[in-house]
Amino acid sequence: MKVLFLASYFPKPDNSIMGTWALNQAQGLANQNIDLQVVSFTSQVPNTLAITSGAKAYANCPDEYTWNETIKVQYPRWLYYPINPIKKWMYKNPQPYLNIAAKSAQKKLIQIIEKFQPDIIFCHHSLPNGWLVASLPQKYQKPLFVLEHDYDEIADCRTLPQRYSAFSQVANKTSALMGVSKRMENDLKSLFPGNNIFTHHNGISLPDTNFSTNPRPENIKKKQIISSCALFAERKGIPLLIRAFAKISPQHPHAILRIIGSGPDEENIIKTIDECAMTDKVQLLGKMSHDDVLQEIAWSDFFALVGWDEPFATVYLEAMALGKPIVCCSDGGITDVVENNVHALTVPPKDTEATANALEQLLASPSTCRQMGENAKSLIESSLTWNIKAKQLINYFDAALSKAP
């Protein structure tokens, strides 16, 4: 079987932490001995205009790059720029701009299809990648599978008719339209009831055992550690987590909260730490490499991220794979697979008191914390690795090919 994999949010050589889960999913598919071609259409950015590190990652991206000595990725350029004000304008009325982007990429995609001759096209996000495939001439159409990753991008179709129109044009060309959580699946079914729609959860690559055996540094050796990692954005709920920790911190003098990340809400987060007088117990670690993130989580006692509307954040899976229980919100996609008080403690969104109680429960009972971590690790190993999820995907592809004319 030949599978063409399209993902614009994919690691670049100068930004290796961008979309690491997409690379891991590609690796899981490649491990199943299928013929895989990965294509990540990349914004055309001249070097003279590349000022920020993000822009430089696009400008310096080579045409081809091989990851892990096995995943060869093509990075053709196109006129698609997911930045404001373009992003804001395009979000409400996507079709005019998507037509421009598709026109700039179509010739290259057709060349790739003609050379590779895929049996299946699998892509992340209806807009823009699904749109690009759906706009191809009929002779290049193949069974198309699209995997969605964001609640709002789907739910906003209810109030944005032009967005709904663009989404529906892609949905009607798919063999299957998938979401990474049940909540997302339900939204898709209500919007596009005539389509084949189901849930396909993300997976995780099992971490190197060295992360769990490396000893803690001296400065945190005797601490109870809560780890967290996120983009510093309002929806991630980092200030709420800090306020919840401040409530129970006096009862746990050796407990510290170590937070990995950066982003637009950082000033508010620093202000919250100061207001709660927690500068000695809340540590902001900044942006880290993926391996350093895994090591920090491995050194912790448990992982907490109480952002709301989390589709299916792979950082939860990474923590669980390292044997850590998680504290998460009850509206997130991760609750499809974890059981409260078994693998995780789930709390209502935006509930500081409930979050504080969950932190207290795990800090007060290290044995319970360890048992839940073991349960979480077993769940990952039995049903949520990328290899297991890739086998499920290939079964879907096989079913579609058996029905194809």
C-alpha positions in Angstrom: 0.0 0.0 0.0 1.2 3.5 -0.9 0.1 6.3 1.4 0.7 10.0 0.7 0.8 11.9 4.1 0.1 15.6 4.0 0.8 17.8 7.1 1.7 21.4 7.0 2.2 21.5 10.8 5.3 19.3 10.8 8.8 19.6 12.2 11.3 21.7 10.2 15.1 21.2 10.6 15.3 24.6 12.3 12.2 24.0 14.4 12.3 20.4 15.5 9.6 20.7 18.2 6.9 21.9 15.8 4.4 19.1 15.3 6.5 16.4 16.8 3.4 14.2 17.1 2.9 14.4 13.3 6.4 13.1 12.8 5.8 10.3 15.3 2.6 9.4 13.6 4.4 9.2 10.3 7.0 7.0 11.9 4.3 4.7 13.3 2.8 4.3 9.8 6.3 3.6 8.3 6.8 0.9 10.9 4.0 -1.0 9.4 5.9 -1.7 6.2 3.8 0.5 4.0 5.3 2.8 1.3 4.9 6.2 2.9 5.6 9.6 1.3 5.4 12.6 3.6 4.8 16.1 2.2 4.7 19.2 4.3 3.8 22.3 2.3 5.8 25.2 3.8 5.2 28.9 3.6 7.3 30.7 1.0 9.4 33.1 3.1 12.4 35.0 1.5 15.5 35.1 3.7 15.5 38.9 3.6 12.1 38.9 5.4 12.9 36.2 7.9 13.4 38.1 11.1 11.8 35.9 13.8 13.0 32.4 14.6 9.7 31.0 13.3 10.1 32.8 10.0 13.7 31.7 9.7 12.7 28.1 10.2 10.5 28.4 7.1 13.0 30.4 5.1 15.9 28.0 5.8 13.8 24.8 5.4 15.4 22.6 2.7 13.3 21.1 -0.1 13.8 17.6 1.4 14.9 16.3 4.8 15.2 12.9 6.3 14.2 12.4 10.0 15.5 9.6 12.1 17.2 8.2 9.0 13.8 6.7 7.9 11.2 9.4 7.3 12.0 11.4 4.1 9.9 14.6 3.9 9.4 16.9 1.0 8.9 20.6 1.9 7.5 22.3 -1.3 6.6 25.9 -0.9 3.2 27.5 -1.3 1.5 30.8 -0.7 -0.1 29.9 2.6 0.6 32.0 5.7 -1.1 31.1 9.0 -0.3 34.5 10.6 -2.4 37.5 11.5 -3.9 39.5 9.9 -4.1 36.9 7.1 -5.1 34.1 9.5 -7.9 36.2 11.1 -9.4 37.2 7.7 -9.0 33.8 6.2 -10.6 32.0 9.2 -14.0 33.5 8.6 -14.0 33.5 4.8 -11.4 30.9 3.9 -12.2 30.0 0.3 -10.6 33.0 -1.6 -7.3 32.6 0.2 -7.4 28.8 0.0 -7.9 29.0 -3.7 -4.7 31.1 -4.0 -2.8 28.7 -1.8 -4.1 25.6 -3.7 -3.2 27.2 -7.0 0.3 27.9 -5.9 0.8 24.2 -4.7 -1.3 22.2 -7.1 1.3 21.7 -9.9 3.8 20.3 -7.3 1.3 18.1 -5.7 0.2 16.7 -9.0 3.9 15.9 -9.8 4.2 14.1 -6.5 1.1 12.1 -7.1 2.1 11.2 -10.7 5.5 10.0 -9.5 4.5 8.2 -6.3 1.1 6.9 -7.4 -0.5 6.7 -3.9 -3.4 4.3 -3.1 -4.5 6.6 -0.2 -4.1 10.2 0.7 -4.1 11.0 4.4 -3.9 14.5 5.7 -4.2 16.6 8.8 -6.9 19.3 8.8 -9.6 19.9 6.2 -8.3 23.4 5.9 -5.9 23.8 4.3 -4.5 20.4 3.4 -7.9 18.7 2.7 -8.9 21.6 0.6 -5.7 21.3 -1.5 -6.5 17.6 -2.2 -10.2 18.1 -2.8 -9.4 20.8 -5.4 -7.4 18.5 -7.5 -8.7 17.3 -10.9 -10.8 14.2 -10.7 -8.1 12.0 -12.3 -5.8 12.6 -9.3 -8.4 11.9 -6.7 -7.7 9.0 -4.3 -9.5 7.7 -1.2 -9.0 10.7 1.1 -8.8 10.5 4.9 -8.7 13.7 6.9 -7.9 13.9 10.6 -9.0 17.0 12.6 -7.2 18.2 15.7 -9.0 21.4 16.9 -12.4 21.9 18.5 -12.9 25.5 17.5 -12.0 25.0 13.8 -15.0 22.6 13.6 -17.5 24.2 16.0 -17.1 27.7 14.4 -18.6 26.3 11.2 -22.0 26.7 13.0 -21.7 30.5 13.1 -19.4 31.1 10.1 -21.3 30.1 6.9 -18.3 30.6 4.6 -16.2 28.4 6.8 -18.9 25.8 6.8 -19.1 25.9 3.1 -15.3 25.3 2.7 -15.3 22.6 5.3 -18.3 20.8 3.6 -16.6 20.8 0.2 -13.7 18.9 1.7 -15.9 16.6 3.8 -17.9 15.5 0.8 -14.7 14.3 -0.9 -13.5 12.2 2.0 -13.6 8.5 2.5 -13.5 9.3 6.2 -13.5 12.5 8.2 -11.9 11.8 11.6 -11.5 13.7 14.9 -9.0 13.0 17.7 -11.8 12.9 20.3 -15.4 11.8 20.7 -16.5 15.4 21.3 -15.0 16.3 18.0 -16.6 13.4 16.3 -20.0 14.5 17.6 -19.5 18.0 16.3 -18.5 16.7 12.9 -21.5 14.4 12.7 -23.9 17.2 13.6 -22.5 19.4 10.9 -21.9 16.8 8.2 -24.4 14.0 8.9 -24.1 12.3 5.6 -20.4 11.6 5.9 -18.3 8.7 7.2 -17.1 10.2 10.5 -15.4 8.6 13.5 -12.8 9.1 16.2 -9.1 8.3 15.8 -7.1 9.1 18.9 -3.5 10.3 18.8 -0.8 8.0 20.1 2.6 8.2 21.6 6.1 6.8 21.1 7.3 5.0 24.2 10.1 7.0 25.8 13.7 6.0 26.3 14.0 4.2 29.7 16.9 6.5 30.5 14.5 9.3 31.3 13.1 7.3 34.2 16.5 6.1 35.5 18.4 9.4 35.3 18.7 10.7 38.9 17.2 14.0 39.9 19.6 17.0 40.2 20.6 17.9 43.8 18.4 21.1 43.8 15.2 19.1 43.4 16.3 15.8 44.8 14.1 15.9 47.9 11.1 17.8 46.5 7.6 16.8 45.6 7.4 17.9 42.0 4.3 18.8 39.9 5.3 19.3 36.3 3.4 21.2 33.6 4.1 22.0 30.0 2.2 24.2 27.6 2.1 27.1 25.2 1.5 30.1 27.5 -1.9 31.0 26.2 -5.1 31.9 28.1 -6.8 28.6 27.2 -4.1 26.6 28.8 -5.1 27.7 32.3 -1.6 28.2 33.8 -2.6 31.1 36.1 -5.4 29.0 37.4 -3.0 26.1 38.1 -0.7 28.4 40.0 -3.6 29.8 42.1 -4.8 26.3 42.9 -1.3 25.2 43.9 -1.0 28.3 46.1 -4.1 27.2 48.0 -2.6 23.9 49.1 1.1 24.8 49.1 1.3 25.6 52.9 0.4 22.0 53.7 3.2 20.7 51.5 6.4 22.6 52.2 8.5 20.4 50.0 6.2 20.6 46.9 7.2 22.7 43.9 5.5 23.4 40.6 7.8 23.4 37.6 6.3 24.8 34.4 7.8 24.4 30.9 6.8 26.8 28.1 6.6 30.3 26.8 4.1 32.4 24.9 1.8 35.5 24.9 0.3 34.9 28.4 3.8 34.9 30.1 3.4 38.3 31.6 0.1 37.4 33.2 1.6 34.1 34.5 4.5 36.0 36.1 2.1 38.5 37.6 0.0 35.6 39.1 3.1 34.0 40.7 4.0 37.4 42.3 0.4 38.0 43.5 0.3 34.5 45.1 3.7 35.1 46.7 4.9 31.8 45.1 8.2 32.9 43.6 10.1 30.3 45.7 7.8 27.4 44.8 6.7 28.0 41.2 9.6 27.7 38.7 9.2 28.8 35.1 11.7 26.7 33.0 11.2 28.4 29.7 11.0 26.7 26.3 12.8 23.3 26.1 13.8 20.7 23.6 11.5 17.7 23.4 14.0 15.4 25.2 14.4 18.0 28.0 10.6 18.2 28.4 10.4 14.4 28.8 13.3 14.4 31.3 11.5 17.1 33.4 8.3 15.1 33.4 10.2 11.9 34.4 11.7 13.7 37.4 8.2 14.8 38.6 5.7 13.0 40.8 2.8 13.9 38.5 1.8 16.1 35.6 -0.9 18.8 35.7 -2.4 20.8 32.8 -5.9 22.2 33.4 -6.4 23.9 30.1 -10.0 23.7 28.8 -11.1 22.6 25.3 -8.0 20.4 24.9 -8.7 18.2 21.9 -6.3 15.4 22.7 -3.0 16.9 23.9 -0.1 14.4 23.4 1.7 15.9 26.4 -0.7 14.0 28.6 0.2 10.8 26.8 3.9 11.5 27.2 3.5 12.0 30.9 1.5 8.8 31.2 4.0 6.8 29.2 6.6 8.0 31.8 4.5 6.5 34.5 2.9 9.7 35.8 -0.7 10.3 36.6 -2.3 13.5 35.2 -4.6 16.2 36.3 -6.7 17.4 33.5 -10.0 19.1 32.7 -13.1 16.9 32.2 -14.0 18.5 28.9 -10.8 17.4 27.1 -10.4 14.6 24.6 -8.0 12.7 26.9 -11.0 11.8 29.0 -12.1 9.4 26.2 -9.3 7.1 27.3 -8.4 7.8 30.9 -10.6 6.9 33.9 -10.9 9.3 36.8 -9.2 8.1 40.0 -7.5 5.3 38.0 -5.1 7.0 35.5 -6.0 10.6 36.2 -7.8 13.1 38.3 -10.3 15.1 36.1 -11.6 18.5 37.2 -14.3 20.8 35.8 -12.9 23.5 33.5 -11.9 26.8 35.1 -12.5 25.4 38.6 -9.7 26.6 40.9 -11.1 24.8 44.0 -11.4 21.4 42.3 -8.0 21.7 40.8 -6.5 22.5 44.3 -8.3 19.4 45.7 -6.8 17.2 42.9 -3.3 18.5 43.6 -3.8 17.9 47.3 -5.0 14.4 46.7 -1.9 13.4 44.8 0.6 15.2 47.1 -1.0 13.8 50.2 -0.8 10.2 49.1 2.4 9.3 47.3 1.4 5.6 47.1 -1.8 6.5 45.4 0.1 8.8 43.0 2.5 6.0 42.1 -0.2 3.4 41.6 -2.1 5.8 39.3 1.1 6.4 37.4 1.6 2.7 36.9 -2.0 2.4 35.6 -1.4 5.2 33.2 1.7 3.6 31.8 0.0 0.3 31.3 -2.8 2.0 29.4 -0.4 3.6 27.0 1.5 0.4 26.4 -1.6 -1.6 25.8 -3.6 0.7 23.5 -2.1 4.1 22.8 1.3 3.8 21.1 1.8 5.2 17.6 2.3 1.7 16.2 -1.0 0.5 17.6 -2.8 3.6 16.2 -1.0 3.2 12.9 -2.3 -0.4 12.5 -5.8 0.9 13.1 -5.4 3.6 10.4 -4.2 1.0 7.9 -7.2 -1.1 8.6 -9.4 1.9 7.7 -7.3 2.4 4.5 -7.7 -1.3 3.6 -11.5 -1.1 4.1 -11.7 2.0 1.8 -9.5 0.3 -0.9 -11.8 -2.8 -0.8 -14.8 -0.5 -1.7 -13.0 1.7 -4.2 -13.9 1.1 -7.9 
